[in-house]
Amino acid sequence: MQVGGGCDFKLMPMKMNRIVFAGAVAVSAGFLLVGCARTEFGHTSPYHPGPVAGKAVGLGVGVVAGNAVGAGVGVVEGTAAGLAAPFDTRYHMVRSWKTEVTSDGRTIQVPVDILVDKYGRPVNMPAPTGNSPDAPPTTSTVTPARPIK
């Protein structure tokens, strides 16, 4: 993108995200510092404090009800995320290579797959490919049949 007198000004996607995020933070901070609530409840007679008292009580009830609803939504979303976690079918395999020497003297590279969780920590179970060092050895349970004479 050309800006001004021919200087080449390129916005990278990550820099653009930072600019948008910084702008959103600045606007949010502005709203928080200025405030959106109206504190002017009008001028009433001290003999008739009903409107001011009503607005103060309404403000208190609104704050309590809003916090209660927010807590309820947080509990429901947290419960839904917790219940959905065991049913997440995505997995990530990390492959490392191990050097082995075959019986005829050749040196080969053997892949070792490690199943990791979403944080990159190894999961304590054998990898689906079965070539993990933690995988149980394959043994034959079938006994060979005797030849017929």
Buried (B, 14 or more C-beta within 10 A) or exposed (E): EEEEEEEEEEEEEEEEEEEEEEEEEEEEEEEEEEEEEEEEEEEEEEEEEEEBEEBEEEBEEEEEEEEEEEEEEEEEEEEEEEEEEEEEEEEEEEEEEEEEEEEEEEEEEEEBBBBBEEEEEEEEEBBEEEBBEEBEEEEEEEEEEEEEE
